Amino acid sequence: MTLSPAQLLRRFSRLFPSGQEEDAETLLRLLNPLRLPAGEVLIERGDLSTSLYLLASGELETDLTESGQRLILGQVKPGSWVGELALISPGIAAARIRTVKDSGLLVLSHDAFSALRVEHPRVASGMLHTLMLTLVERLRSSNARVIRRLDSTTLQLTRPEADDAQGIL
């Protein structure tokens, strides 16, 4: 997968708050292309994760499986990314990410990003700001889902059917 700086800037415009093609060119030199067929695991839950993955084409799905129960956390469409936590601080992946369609990705390793921060701090700073906003959005979304589930559980516990009311308290 080969993108020009202009294509990278258009496809991942949120990563470049400056809107400058030279910033995209700087990042492009650090990205490694990766192609995966549909159904392949990109990141396995519990494995060490050390990179940011920009999805240029295809589709990804994020899920958790616990005690045989699979929970789909979301889909990732072209122009988005996964692995922002690992880019900032490598660690154990909390979820599995797999390809739903044949996918073209651009990989930025933690080490490459560390070099970017030293050599091109303005570019790295703009990216970090965007990645932090992404993390905030995802955290708020996750919190809202948990609250909705808790609210529905609470409603079930506090609104028993008439036949079930005996023995609750």
DSSP file (Angstrom, degrees, kcal/mol; ACC not computed):
  #  RESIDUE AA STRUCTURE BP1 BP2  ACC     N-H-->O    O-->H-N    N-H-->O    O-->H-N    TCO  KAPPA ALPHA  PHI   PSI    X-CA   Y-CA   Z-CA
    1    1 A M              0   0    0      0, 0.0     2,-0.5     0, 0.0   104,-0.0   0.000 360.0 360.0 360.0 117.7    0.0    0.0    0.0
    2    2 A T        +     0   0    0     31,-0.0     2,-0.4     0, 0.0     0, 0.0  -0.966 360.0 179.5-119.7 124.3    1.6    3.2   -1.2
    3    3 A L        -     0   0    0     -2,-0.5    53,-0.0    25,-0.1     3,-0.0  -0.936  23.5-130.5-119.1 145.4    0.1    6.6   -0.4
    4    4 A S     >  -     0   0    0     -2,-0.4     4,-2.6     1,-0.1     5,-0.2  -0.486  34.3-105.2 -81.0 163.3    1.4   10.0   -1.4
    5    5 A P  H  > S+     0   0    0      0, 0.0     4,-2.5     0, 0.0     5,-0.2   0.891 123.8  52.7 -55.9 -38.7    1.7   12.6    1.4
    6    6 A A  H  > S+     0   0    0      2,-0.2     4,-2.2     1,-0.2     5,-0.2   0.905 110.0  47.5 -64.9 -40.7   -1.4   14.4   -0.1
    7    7 A Q  H  > S+     0   0    0      2,-0.2     4,-3.0     1,-0.2     5,-0.2   0.913 112.1  49.7 -66.1 -42.7   -3.4   11.1    0.1
    8    8 A L  H  X S+     0   0    0     -4,-2.6     4,-2.5     1,-0.2    -2,-0.2   0.918 110.8  50.5 -60.8 -43.5   -2.3   10.4    3.6
    9    9 A L  H  < S+     0   0    0     -4,-2.5    -2,-0.2    -5,-0.2    -1,-0.2   0.907 114.7  43.3 -61.6 -43.3   -3.2   14.0    4.6
   10   10 A R  H >< S+     0   0    0     -4,-2.2     3,-0.9     1,-0.2    -2,-0.2   0.936 116.9  45.2 -67.9 -46.3   -6.7   13.6    3.1
   11   11 A R  H 3< S+     0   0    0     -4,-3.0    -2,-0.2     1,-0.3    -1,-0.2   0.862 128.6  25.9 -69.3 -36.1   -7.4   10.1    4.4
   12   12 A F  T >< S+     0   0    0     -4,-2.5     3,-1.8    -5,-0.2     4,-0.4  -0.315  74.7 147.8-122.0  47.6   -6.1   10.8    8.0
   13   13 A S  G X   +     0   0    0     -3,-0.9     3,-1.5     1,-0.3     6,-0.2   0.801  65.6  64.9 -57.5 -32.6   -6.7   14.6    8.1
   14   14 A R  G 3  S+     0   0    0      1,-0.3    -1,-0.3    65,-0.2   116,-0.1   0.787  95.4  59.6 -63.8 -25.1   -7.5   14.5   11.9
   15   15 A L  G <  S+     0   0    0     -3,-1.8    -1,-0.3     1,-0.2    -2,-0.2   0.650 103.3  55.1 -75.0 -13.8   -3.9   13.4   12.5
   16   16 A F    X   +     0   0    0     -3,-1.5     3,-1.7    -4,-0.4    -1,-0.2  -0.674  58.3 169.9-122.6  76.6   -2.6   16.6   10.9
   17   17 A P  T 3  S+     0   0    0      0, 0.0    -1,-0.1     0, 0.0    -2,-0.1   0.779  80.0  60.4 -58.7 -25.7   -4.2   19.6   12.6
   18   18 A S  T 3  S-     0   0    0     -3,-0.1     3,-0.1     2,-0.1    -2,-0.1   0.778  96.0-143.0 -71.2 -25.6   -1.7   21.9   10.7
   19   19 A G    <   +     0   0    0     -3,-1.7     2,-0.5     1,-0.2    -1,-0.1   0.630  49.4 145.9  71.5  12.9   -3.1   20.6    7.4
   20   20 A Q    >>  -     0   0    0      1,-0.1     4,-1.2   -11,-0.0     3,-0.9  -0.716  49.1-148.5 -92.1 128.9    0.4   20.8    6.0
   21   21 A E  H 3> S+     0   0    0     -2,-0.5     4,-2.3     1,-0.3     5,-0.2   0.814  97.4  64.5 -62.3 -31.1    1.4   18.2    3.5
   22   22 A E  H 3> S+     0   0    0      1,-0.2     4,-2.1     2,-0.2    -1,-0.3   0.833  98.8  54.4 -64.5 -30.1    5.0   18.3    4.7
   23   23 A D  H <> S+     0   0    0     -3,-0.9     4,-2.2     2,-0.2    -1,-0.2   0.906 108.7  48.0 -67.0 -40.7    3.8   16.9    8.1
   24   24 A A  H  X S+     0   0    0     -4,-1.2     4,-2.7     2,-0.2    -2,-0.2   0.886 110.5  52.1 -65.5 -38.4    2.2   14.0    6.2
   25   25 A E  H  X S+     0   0    0     -4,-2.3     4,-1.3     2,-0.2    -2,-0.2   0.904 108.4  51.3 -63.5 -41.4    5.4   13.5    4.3
   26   26 A T  H  < S+     0   0    0     -4,-2.1     4,-0.4     1,-0.2     3,-0.3   0.934 114.5  42.5 -60.3 -47.3    7.4   13.4    7.6
   27   27 A L  H >X S+     0   0    0     -4,-2.2     3,-2.1     1,-0.2     4,-0.8   0.899 105.9  63.1 -67.1 -40.3    5.1   10.8    9.0
   28   28 A L  H >< S+     0   0    0     -4,-2.7     3,-0.8     1,-0.3    -1,-0.2   0.830  95.1  60.6 -55.7 -34.6    4.9    8.8    5.8
   29   29 A R  T 3< S+     0   0    0     -4,-1.3    -1,-0.3    -3,-0.3    -2,-0.2   0.724 107.8  45.8 -65.7 -20.1    8.7    8.1    6.1
   30   30 A L  T <4 S+     0   0    0     -3,-2.1    79,-0.4    -4,-0.4     2,-0.3   0.536  93.2  97.5 -99.8  -8.8    8.1    6.3    9.4
   31   31 A L    <<  -     0   0    0     -4,-0.8    77,-0.2    -3,-0.8    75,-0.0  -0.595  57.2-153.7 -87.7 141.3    5.1    4.2    8.4
   32   32 A N  E     -A  107   0A   0     75,-2.2    75,-3.0    -2,-0.3     2,-0.1  -0.959  19.8-126.6-111.9 127.8    5.3    0.6    7.4
   33   33 A P  E     -A  106   0A   0      0, 0.0     2,-0.3     0, 0.0    73,-0.2  -0.428  27.1-176.0 -73.3 147.4    2.6   -0.8    5.1
   34   34 A L  E     -A  105   0A   0     71,-2.4    71,-3.4    -2,-0.1     2,-0.5  -0.979   9.2-164.9-144.7 129.1    0.7   -4.0    6.1
   35   35 A R  E     +A  104   0A   0     -2,-0.3    69,-0.2    69,-0.2    67,-0.1  -0.963  11.0 179.5-115.9 132.4   -1.9   -5.9    4.2
   36   36 A L  E     -A  103   0A   0     67,-2.5    67,-3.3    -2,-0.5     3,-0.1  -0.994  23.2-127.4-131.5 138.1   -4.1   -8.5    5.9
   37   37 A P    >   -     0   0    0      0, 0.0     3,-1.5     0, 0.0    62,-0.3  -0.349  47.6 -75.7 -74.8 163.5   -6.9  -10.7    4.4
   38   38 A A  T 3  S+     0   0    0      1,-0.2    62,-0.2    62,-0.1    64,-0.1  -0.288 117.5  28.1 -57.0 140.4  -10.3  -10.7    5.9
   39   39 A G  T 3  S+     0   0    0     60,-2.3    -1,-0.2     1,-0.3     2,-0.2   0.374  86.8 131.5  89.8  -3.8  -10.6  -12.8    9.1
   40   40 A E    <   -     0   0    0     -3,-1.5    59,-2.8     1,-0.0     2,-0.6  -0.566  58.8-121.5 -82.6 145.1   -7.0  -12.2   10.2
   41   41 A V  E     +B   98   0A   0     57,-0.2    57,-0.3    -2,-0.2     3,-0.2  -0.764  26.9 179.7 -86.0 124.7   -6.2  -11.1   13.8
   42   42 A L  E    S+     0   0A   0     55,-2.9     2,-0.4    -2,-0.6    56,-0.2   0.878  76.6  13.3 -86.8 -48.0   -4.3   -7.9   13.9
   43   43 A I  E    S-B   97   0A   0     54,-1.9    54,-2.9     6,-0.0     2,-0.4  -0.998  73.2-149.7-132.5 128.6   -4.0   -7.6   17.7
   44   44 A E    >   -     0   0    0     -2,-0.4     3,-2.2    52,-0.2    49,-0.3  -0.834  29.2-107.6 -99.5 134.6   -4.8  -10.5   20.1
   45   45 A R  T 3  S+     0   0    0     -2,-0.4    49,-0.2     1,-0.3    51,-0.1  -0.349 106.8  24.2 -56.4 133.2   -6.1   -9.7   23.5
   46   46 A G  T 3  S+     0   0    0     47,-2.7    -1,-0.3     1,-0.4     2,-0.2   0.236  98.3 113.0  93.7 -13.8   -3.4  -10.4   26.1
   47   47 A D  S <  S-     0   0    0     -3,-2.2    46,-3.1     1,-0.1    -1,-0.4  -0.531  79.6 -92.2 -88.1 158.9   -0.5   -9.9   23.6
   48   48 A L  E     -F   92   0B   0     44,-0.2     2,-0.5    -2,-0.2    44,-0.2  -0.531  40.8-160.5 -68.8 131.2    2.0   -7.1   23.8
   49   49 A S  E     +F   91   0B   0     42,-3.4    42,-1.8    -2,-0.3    -6,-0.0  -0.971  24.1 158.5-118.8 128.5    0.9   -4.2   21.7
   50   50 A T        +     0   0    0     -2,-0.5    60,-2.0    40,-0.2     2,-0.3   0.305  49.2  65.3-132.3   7.6    3.5   -1.6   20.6
   51   51 A S  E     -C  109   0A   0     58,-0.2     2,-0.4    59,-0.1    36,-0.3  -0.917  64.5-126.1-139.4 158.7    2.1    0.2   17.5
   52   52 A L  E     -C  108   0A   0     56,-2.9    56,-2.7    -2,-0.3     2,-0.5  -0.863  26.8-153.3 -97.0 136.7   -0.5    2.5   16.1
   53   53 A Y  E     -CD 107  82A   0     29,-3.3    29,-1.9    -2,-0.4     2,-0.6  -0.960   2.5-159.0-117.8 117.1   -2.4    1.1   13.0
   54   54 A L  E     -CD 106  81A   0     52,-3.0    52,-2.1    -2,-0.5     2,-0.9  -0.837  16.2-139.2 -92.8 124.5   -3.9    3.5   10.5
   55   55 A L  E     +C  105   0A   0     25,-2.7    24,-3.0    -2,-0.6    25,-0.4  -0.750  29.6 168.5 -90.1 107.2   -6.6    1.8    8.5
   56   56 A A  E     -     0   0A   0     48,-2.3     2,-0.3    -2,-0.9    49,-0.2   0.825  68.7  -0.4 -85.3 -35.3   -6.3    3.0    4.9
   57   57 A S  E    S+C  104   0A   0     47,-1.8    47,-1.7    21,-0.1    -1,-0.3  -0.988 105.8  29.8-152.5 156.8   -8.7    0.4    3.4
   58   58 A G  E    S-     0   0A   0     -2,-0.3     2,-0.3    45,-0.2    45,-0.2  -0.657  79.7 -79.9  97.3-153.5  -10.9   -2.4    4.5
   59   59 A E  E     -C  101   0A   0     42,-0.5    41,-3.1    -2,-0.3    42,-1.4  -0.978  29.9-159.0-157.0 142.2  -12.6   -2.8    7.9
   60   60 A L  E     -CE  99  76A   0     16,-2.2    16,-2.6    -2,-0.3     2,-0.4  -0.829   5.3-153.4-118.6 159.3  -11.6   -3.9   11.4
   61   61 A E  E     -CE  98  75A   0     37,-2.5    37,-2.3    -2,-0.3     2,-0.5  -1.000   5.1-152.1-134.0 136.3  -13.7   -5.2   14.3
   62   62 A T  E     +CE  97  74A   0     12,-3.0    11,-2.6    -2,-0.4    12,-1.5  -0.911  27.8 160.5-107.2 131.6  -12.8   -4.9   18.0
   63   63 A D  E     -CE  96  72A   0     33,-2.5    33,-2.7    -2,-0.5     2,-0.4  -0.959  30.9-144.7-147.3 165.6  -14.1   -7.5   20.4
   64   64 A L  E     - E   0  71A   0      7,-2.3     7,-3.4    -2,-0.3     2,-0.5  -0.985  10.4-162.6-127.1 139.7  -13.8   -9.2   23.7
   65   65 A T  E     + E   0  70A   0     -2,-0.4     2,-0.4     5,-0.2     5,-0.2  -0.991  16.9 166.2-124.5 124.9  -14.4  -12.8   24.5
   66   66 A E  E >   - E   0  69A   0      3,-2.5     3,-2.2    -2,-0.5    -2,-0.1  -0.989  69.3 -12.1-140.4 126.3  -14.9  -13.8   28.1
   67   67 A S  T 3  S-     0   0    0     -2,-0.4     3,-0.1     1,-0.3    -1,-0.1   0.865 129.4 -53.0  51.6  41.7  -16.3  -17.2   29.3
   68   68 A G  T 3  S+     0   0    0      1,-0.2     2,-0.5     0, 0.0    -1,-0.3   0.394 113.2 120.3  79.2  -4.8  -17.5  -18.0   25.8
   69   69 A Q  E <   -E   66   0A   0     -3,-2.2    -3,-2.5     2,-0.0     2,-0.5  -0.833  50.1-154.5 -96.7 126.2  -19.4  -14.7   25.5
   70   70 A R  E     -E   65   0A   0     -2,-0.5     2,-0.5    -5,-0.2    -5,-0.2  -0.884   8.0-169.8-104.1 126.1  -18.2  -12.5   22.6
   71   71 A L  E     -E   64   0A   0     -7,-3.4    -7,-2.3    -2,-0.5     2,-0.6  -0.964  14.7-144.8-116.2 117.5  -18.9   -8.7   22.9
   72   72 A I  E     -E   63   0A   0     -2,-0.5    -9,-0.3    -9,-0.2     3,-0.1  -0.721  13.5-173.0 -82.5 120.4  -18.3   -6.6   19.8
   73   73 A L  E     -     0   0A   0    -11,-2.6     2,-0.3    -2,-0.6   -10,-0.2   0.775  54.9 -58.1 -85.8 -28.5  -16.9   -3.3   20.9
   74   74 A G  E     -E   62   0A   0    -12,-1.5   -12,-3.0     2,-0.0     2,-0.3  -0.911  43.8 -95.4 165.2 169.2  -17.0   -1.6   17.5
   75   75 A Q  E     -E   61   0A   0     -2,-0.3     2,-0.5   -14,-0.2   -14,-0.2  -0.813  26.2-145.6-107.2 150.3  -16.0   -1.4   13.9
   76   76 A V  E     -E   60   0A   0    -16,-2.6   -16,-2.2    -2,-0.3     3,-0.1  -0.980  16.7-163.6-119.4 124.8  -13.2    0.6   12.5
   77   77 A K    >   -     0   0    0     -2,-0.5     3,-1.6   -18,-0.2   -22,-0.2  -0.620  37.4 -72.0-104.4 162.6  -13.6    2.2    9.1
   78   78 A P  T 3  S+     0   0    0      0, 0.0   -22,-0.2     0, 0.0    -1,-0.1  -0.220 119.5  38.0 -53.9 141.0  -10.9    3.6    6.7
   79   79 A G  T 3  S+     0   0    0    -24,-3.0   -65,-0.2     1,-0.4     2,-0.2   0.318 103.5  90.5  95.9  -6.2   -9.5    6.9    7.9
   80   80 A S    <   -     0   0    0     -3,-1.6   -25,-2.7   -25,-0.4    -1,-0.4  -0.496  59.9-149.3-110.5-176.6   -9.5    5.7   11.5
   81   81 A W  E     -D   54   0A   0    -27,-0.2     2,-0.3    -2,-0.2   -27,-0.2  -0.950   8.4-154.0-150.1 165.5   -7.0    3.9   13.7
   82   82 A V  E     +D   53   0A   0    -29,-1.9   -29,-3.3    -2,-0.3    15,-0.0  -0.952  68.8  52.2-137.6 157.0   -6.4    1.5   16.5
   83   83 A G     >  +     0   0    0     -2,-0.3     4,-1.9   -31,-0.2     5,-0.2   0.628  54.0 139.6  95.2  15.5   -3.5    1.1   19.0
   84   84 A E  H  > S+     0   0    0      1,-0.2     4,-1.6     2,-0.2     5,-0.2   0.851  73.6  53.7 -63.2 -33.0   -3.2    4.7   20.2
   85   85 A L  H  > S+     0   0    0      1,-0.2     4,-3.3     2,-0.2    -1,-0.2   0.932 108.6  49.2 -63.7 -43.9   -2.6    3.5   23.8
   86   86 A A  H  4 S+     0   0    0    -35,-0.3    -2,-0.2     1,-0.2    -1,-0.2   0.830 106.8  56.2 -65.8 -32.0    0.3    1.2   22.6
   87   87 A L  H  < S+     0   0    0     -4,-1.9    -1,-0.2   -36,-0.3    -2,-0.2   0.908 115.6  37.0 -65.2 -40.5    1.8    4.1   20.6
   88   88 A I  H  < S+     0   0    0     -4,-1.6    -2,-0.2     1,-0.3    -1,-0.2   0.908 142.1   1.6 -77.7 -44.4    2.0    6.2   23.8
   89   89 A S  S  < S-     0   0    0     -4,-3.3    -1,-0.3    -5,-0.2    -2,-0.2  -0.791  79.0-132.3-149.0  99.5    2.8    3.4   26.2
   90   90 A P        +     0   0    0      0, 0.0     2,-0.3     0, 0.0   -40,-0.2  -0.168  48.0 130.8 -53.3 143.1    3.3   -0.2   24.9
   91   91 A G  E     -F   49   0B   0    -42,-1.8   -42,-3.4   -44,-0.1     2,-0.3  -0.949  56.8 -41.4-171.5-171.0    1.4   -2.7   26.9
   92   92 A I  E     -F   48   0B   0     -2,-0.3   -44,-0.2   -44,-0.2     2,-0.2  -0.546  60.6-115.2 -75.8 130.8   -0.9   -5.7   26.9
   93   93 A A        -     0   0    0    -46,-3.1   -47,-2.7   -49,-0.3    -1,-0.1  -0.460  18.4-158.7 -68.5 133.0   -3.8   -5.4   24.5
   94   94 A A  S    S+     0   0    0    -49,-0.2     2,-0.3    -2,-0.2    -1,-0.1   0.607  72.8  24.7 -87.8 -14.1   -7.2   -5.3   26.3
   95   95 A A  S    S-     0   0    0    -51,-0.1     2,-0.4   -31,-0.1   -31,-0.2  -0.939  79.6-107.9-145.5 164.6   -9.2   -6.4   23.2
   96   96 A R  E     - C   0  63A   0    -33,-2.7   -33,-2.5    -2,-0.3     2,-0.4  -0.772  26.7-164.0 -94.7 141.8   -8.8   -8.4   20.0
   97   97 A I  E     +BC  43  62A   0    -54,-2.9   -55,-2.9    -2,-0.4   -54,-1.9  -0.993  15.0 170.4-127.5 125.4   -8.8   -6.6   16.7
   98   98 A R  E     -BC  41  61A   0    -37,-2.3   -37,-2.5    -2,-0.4     2,-0.3  -0.906  36.1-101.6-132.3 160.0   -9.4   -8.5   13.5
   99   99 A T  E     - C   0  60A   0    -59,-2.8   -60,-2.3    -2,-0.3   -39,-0.3  -0.624  22.8-175.4 -81.0 136.8  -10.0   -7.7    9.9
  100  100 A V  E    S+     0   0A   0    -41,-3.1     2,-0.3    -2,-0.3   -40,-0.2   0.745  79.6  18.5 -95.3 -35.6  -13.6   -8.0    8.6
  101  101 A K  E    S- C   0  59A   0    -42,-1.4   -42,-0.5   -63,-0.1    -1,-0.2  -0.846 109.5 -71.1-125.1 163.5  -12.5   -7.2    5.0
  102  102 A D  E     -     0   0A   0     -2,-0.3     2,-0.4   -44,-0.1    -2,-0.1  -0.383  67.0-157.9 -51.5 133.0   -9.2   -7.4    3.3
  103  103 A S  E     -A   36   0A   0    -67,-3.3   -67,-2.5   -45,-0.2     2,-0.5  -0.946  26.0-154.9-132.3 142.2   -7.4   -4.4    4.8
  104  104 A G  E     +AC  35  57A   0    -47,-1.7   -48,-2.3    -2,-0.4   -47,-1.8  -0.966  27.1 178.4-110.8 123.6   -4.5   -2.1    4.1
  105  105 A L  E     -AC  34  55A   0    -71,-3.4   -71,-2.4    -2,-0.5     2,-0.5  -0.838  26.5-143.1-124.7 159.5   -2.9   -0.6    7.1
  106  106 A L  E     -AC  33  54A   0    -52,-2.1   -52,-3.0    -2,-0.3     2,-0.5  -0.997  23.7-149.5-122.0 126.8    0.0    1.8    7.9
  107  107 A V  E     -AC  32  53A   0    -75,-3.0   -75,-2.2    -2,-0.5     2,-0.5  -0.837  14.2-173.2-107.6 128.3    1.9    0.9   11.0
  108  108 A L  E     - C   0  52A   0    -56,-2.7   -56,-2.9    -2,-0.5   -77,-0.1  -0.967  19.5-147.7-117.6 113.0    3.7    3.4   13.3
  109  109 A S  E  >  - C   0  51A   0     -2,-0.5     4,-2.4   -79,-0.4   -58,-0.2  -0.344  23.0-115.4 -77.5 159.7    5.8    1.7   16.0
  110  110 A H  H  > S+     0   0    0    -60,-2.0     4,-2.4     1,-0.2     5,-0.2   0.901 117.7  52.2 -58.3 -42.5    6.3    3.2   19.4
  111  111 A D  H  > S+     0   0    0      2,-0.2     4,-1.9     1,-0.2    -1,-0.2   0.908 109.2  48.5 -63.3 -42.4   10.0    3.5   18.7
  112  112 A A  H  > S+     0   0    0      1,-0.2     4,-2.1     2,-0.2    -1,-0.2   0.898 111.7  50.1 -64.5 -39.4    9.4    5.4   15.4
  113  113 A F  H  X S+     0   0    0     -4,-2.4     4,-2.4     2,-0.2    -2,-0.2   0.883 106.6  55.1 -67.0 -36.9    7.0    7.7   17.2
  114  114 A S  H  X S+     0   0    0     -4,-2.4     4,-1.3     1,-0.2    -1,-0.2   0.905 109.2  47.9 -60.3 -41.0    9.6    8.3   19.9
  115  115 A A  H  X S+     0   0    0     -4,-1.9     4,-3.0     1,-0.2     5,-0.3   0.895 109.1  53.7 -65.7 -40.0   12.0    9.4   17.2
  116  116 A L  H  X S+     0   0    0     -4,-2.1     4,-3.0     1,-0.2     8,-0.4   0.895 104.3  55.5 -60.4 -40.8    9.3   11.6   15.7
  117  117 A R  H  < S+     0   0    0     -4,-2.4    -1,-0.2     1,-0.2    -2,-0.2   0.859 114.9  39.0 -61.8 -35.1    8.8   13.4   19.0
  118  118 A V  H  < S+     0   0    0     -4,-1.3    -2,-0.2    -3,-0.2    -1,-0.2   0.918 125.2  34.9 -79.9 -46.2   12.6   14.2   19.1
  119  119 A E  H  < S+     0   0    0     -4,-3.0    -3,-0.2     1,-0.2    -2,-0.2   0.789 135.2  19.4 -83.3 -29.5   13.1   15.1   15.4
  120  120 A H     X  +     0   0    0     -4,-3.0     4,-2.3    -5,-0.3     3,-0.4  -0.529  67.0 166.9-140.7  68.5    9.8   16.7   14.6
  121  121 A P  H  > S+     0   0    0      0, 0.0     4,-2.7     0, 0.0     5,-0.2   0.809  75.8  56.4 -60.4 -32.4    8.1   17.7   17.9
  122  122 A R  H  > S+     0   0    0      2,-0.2     4,-2.0     1,-0.2     5,-0.2   0.922 110.2  44.5 -65.4 -42.6    5.5   19.9   16.2
  123  123 A V  H  > S+     0   0    0     -3,-0.4     4,-2.1     2,-0.2    -1,-0.2   0.937 116.1  46.9 -65.2 -47.1    4.2   17.0   14.1
  124  124 A A  H  X S+     0   0    0     -4,-2.3     4,-2.9    -8,-0.4    -2,-0.2   0.890 110.3  53.1 -63.0 -39.8    4.3   14.6   17.0
  125  125 A S  H  X S+     0   0    0     -4,-2.7     4,-2.3    -5,-0.2    -1,-0.2   0.909 108.7  49.1 -63.5 -42.5    2.5   17.1   19.3
  126  126 A G  H  X S+     0   0    0     -4,-2.0     4,-1.9     2,-0.2    -1,-0.2   0.908 113.4  47.3 -62.7 -41.6   -0.3   17.6   16.8
  127  127 A M  H  X S+     0   0    0     -4,-2.1     4,-2.9     2,-0.2     5,-0.2   0.931 110.3  52.1 -64.7 -45.3   -0.7   13.8   16.5
  128  128 A L  H  X S+     0   0    0     -4,-2.9     4,-2.7     1,-0.2     5,-0.2   0.903 107.6  52.5 -59.2 -41.7   -0.7   13.4   20.3
  129  129 A H  H  X S+     0   0    0     -4,-2.3     4,-2.1     1,-0.2    -1,-0.2   0.939 112.4  44.8 -59.5 -46.6   -3.4   16.0   20.7
  130  130 A T  H  X S+     0   0    0     -4,-1.9     4,-2.1     1,-0.2    -2,-0.2   0.909 113.0  50.4 -64.4 -42.5   -5.6   14.1   18.2
  131  131 A L  H  X S+     0   0    0     -4,-2.9     4,-2.4     1,-0.2    -1,-0.2   0.886 109.3  51.8 -64.7 -38.1   -4.9   10.7   19.7
  132  132 A M  H  X S+     0   0    0     -4,-2.7     4,-2.5    -5,-0.2    -1,-0.2   0.909 108.3  50.9 -64.5 -41.2   -5.7   12.0   23.2
  133  133 A L  H  X S+     0   0    0     -4,-2.1     4,-2.5    -5,-0.2    -1,-0.2   0.893 109.3  51.8 -62.2 -38.2   -9.0   13.4   21.9
  134  134 A T  H  X S+     0   0    0     -4,-2.1     4,-2.6     2,-0.2    -2,-0.2   0.928 109.4  49.3 -61.7 -45.4   -9.7    9.9   20.4
  135  135 A L  H  X S+     0   0    0     -4,-2.4     4,-2.6     1,-0.2    -2,-0.2   0.902 110.5  50.5 -61.4 -41.3   -9.0    8.3   23.7
  136  136 A V  H  X S+     0   0    0     -4,-2.5     4,-2.6     2,-0.2     5,-0.2   0.931 111.0  49.0 -62.5 -45.3  -11.3   10.7   25.5
  137  137 A E  H  X S+     0   0    0     -4,-2.5     4,-2.3     1,-0.2    -2,-0.2   0.924 113.5  46.5 -59.4 -45.3  -14.1   10.0   23.0
  138  138 A R  H  X S+     0   0    0     -4,-2.6     4,-2.4     2,-0.2    -1,-0.2   0.882 112.4  49.8 -67.8 -38.1  -13.6    6.2   23.4
  139  139 A L  H  X S+     0   0    0     -4,-2.6     4,-2.8     2,-0.2    -2,-0.2   0.928 111.9  47.8 -65.4 -44.9  -13.6    6.4   27.2
  140  140 A R  H  X S+     0   0    0     -4,-2.6     4,-2.3     2,-0.2    -2,-0.2   0.906 112.5  49.5 -62.5 -41.0  -16.7    8.5   27.3
  141  141 A S  H  X S+     0   0    0     -4,-2.3     4,-2.1    -5,-0.2    -2,-0.2   0.922 112.4  47.3 -63.8 -44.2  -18.4    6.1   24.9
  142  142 A S  H  X S+     0   0    0     -4,-2.4     4,-2.4     2,-0.2    -2,-0.2   0.916 111.4  51.0 -63.4 -43.6  -17.4    3.1   27.0
  143  143 A N  H  X S+     0   0    0     -4,-2.8     4,-2.7     1,-0.2    -1,-0.2   0.909 108.8  51.4 -60.3 -42.1  -18.5    4.8   30.2
  144  144 A A  H  X S+     0   0    0     -4,-2.3     4,-2.5     1,-0.2    -1,-0.2   0.900 109.7  49.9 -63.2 -40.5  -21.9    5.6   28.6
  145  145 A R  H  X S+     0   0    0     -4,-2.1     4,-2.3     2,-0.2    -2,-0.2   0.916 111.8  48.0 -64.0 -42.6  -22.4    1.9   27.6
  146  146 A V  H  X S+     0   0    0     -4,-2.4     4,-2.9     2,-0.2    -2,-0.2   0.925 111.7  49.8 -63.5 -44.0  -21.5    0.7   31.1
  147  147 A I  H  X S+     0   0    0     -4,-2.7     4,-3.1     1,-0.2    -2,-0.2   0.915 109.8  51.0 -62.3 -42.6  -23.9    3.2   32.7
  148  148 A R  H  X S+     0   0    0     -4,-2.5     4,-2.3     2,-0.2    -1,-0.2   0.924 112.4  46.7 -60.8 -42.9  -26.7    2.1   30.3
  149  149 A R  H  X S+     0   0    0     -4,-2.3     4,-2.2     2,-0.2    -2,-0.2   0.918 113.8  47.7 -65.1 -42.5  -26.1   -1.5   31.2
  150  150 A L  H  X S+     0   0    0     -4,-2.9     4,-3.1     1,-0.2    -2,-0.2   0.914 111.0  51.8 -64.0 -41.9  -26.0   -0.7   34.9
  151  151 A D  H  X S+     0   0    0     -4,-3.1     4,-2.6     1,-0.2    -2,-0.2   0.908 110.7  47.4 -61.2 -41.8  -29.1    1.4   34.6
  152  152 A S  H  X S+     0   0    0     -4,-2.3     4,-1.9     2,-0.2    -1,-0.2   0.878 113.6  48.3 -69.0 -35.3  -30.9   -1.5   32.9
  153  153 A T  H  X S+     0   0    0     -4,-2.2     4,-2.0     2,-0.2    -2,-0.2   0.916 112.1  49.3 -67.3 -43.1  -29.7   -3.9   35.6
  154  154 A T  H  X S+     0   0    0     -4,-3.1     4,-2.4     1,-0.2    -2,-0.2   0.914 109.9  51.3 -61.8 -43.0  -30.8   -1.5   38.3
  155  155 A L  H  X S+     0   0    0     -4,-2.6     4,-1.6     1,-0.2    -1,-0.2   0.902 108.9  51.3 -61.4 -40.0  -34.2   -1.2   36.7
  156  156 A Q  H  < S+     0   0    0     -4,-1.9    -1,-0.2     1,-0.2    -2,-0.2   0.875 114.1  43.9 -65.0 -35.9  -34.5   -5.0   36.6
  157  157 A L  H  < S+     0   0    0     -4,-2.0    -2,-0.2     1,-0.2    -1,-0.2   0.809 119.3  40.9 -78.6 -29.9  -33.7   -5.2   40.3
  158  158 A T  H  < S+     0   0    0     -4,-2.4    -2,-0.2     1,-0.2    -1,-0.2   0.555 114.6  51.0 -97.9  -7.7  -35.8   -2.3   41.4
  159  159 A R  S  < S+     0   0    0     -4,-1.6    -1,-0.2    -5,-0.2    -2,-0.1  -0.478  73.9 174.3-124.3  61.5  -38.9   -3.0   39.3
  160  160 A P        -     0   0    0      0, 0.0     5,-0.1     0, 0.0    -3,-0.1  -0.322  38.6-102.4 -67.9 151.3  -39.7   -6.7   39.8
  161  161 A E    >>  -     0   0    0      1,-0.1     3,-0.9     3,-0.1     4,-0.7  -0.330  37.4-105.4 -64.4 156.4  -42.8   -8.1   38.3
  162  162 A A  G >4 S+     0   0    0      1,-0.3     3,-0.8     2,-0.2     4,-0.4   0.868 121.9  51.2 -55.0 -40.4  -45.7   -8.6   40.7
  163  163 A D  G 34 S+     0   0    0      1,-0.2     3,-0.3     2,-0.1    -1,-0.3   0.790 111.9  47.3 -68.8 -26.7  -45.2  -12.4   40.8
  164  164 A D  G <4 S+     0   0    0     -3,-0.9    -1,-0.2     1,-0.2    -2,-0.2   0.487  85.5  92.7 -91.6  -3.6  -41.5  -11.9   41.6
  165  165 A A    X<  +     0   0    0     -3,-0.8     3,-1.4    -4,-0.7     4,-0.5   0.826  64.8  87.8 -66.2 -33.1  -41.9   -9.3   44.3
  166  166 A Q  T 3  S+     0   0    0     -4,-0.4     0, 0.0    -3,-0.3     0, 0.0  -0.454  96.8  15.3 -68.9 136.5  -41.9  -11.8   47.2
  167  167 A G  T 3  S+     0   0    0     -2,-0.2    -1,-0.2     1,-0.0    -2,-0.1   0.364  93.1 106.3  86.4  -4.9  -38.6  -12.7   48.5
  168  168 A I    <         0   0    0     -3,-1.4    -2,-0.1     1,-0.2    -3,-0.1   0.918 360.0 360.0 -71.4 -43.1  -36.7   -9.8   46.9
  169  169 A L              0   0    0     -4,-0.5    -1,-0.2     0, 0.0    -3,-0.1   0.441 360.0 360.0-102.0 360.0  -36.3   -7.8   50.2
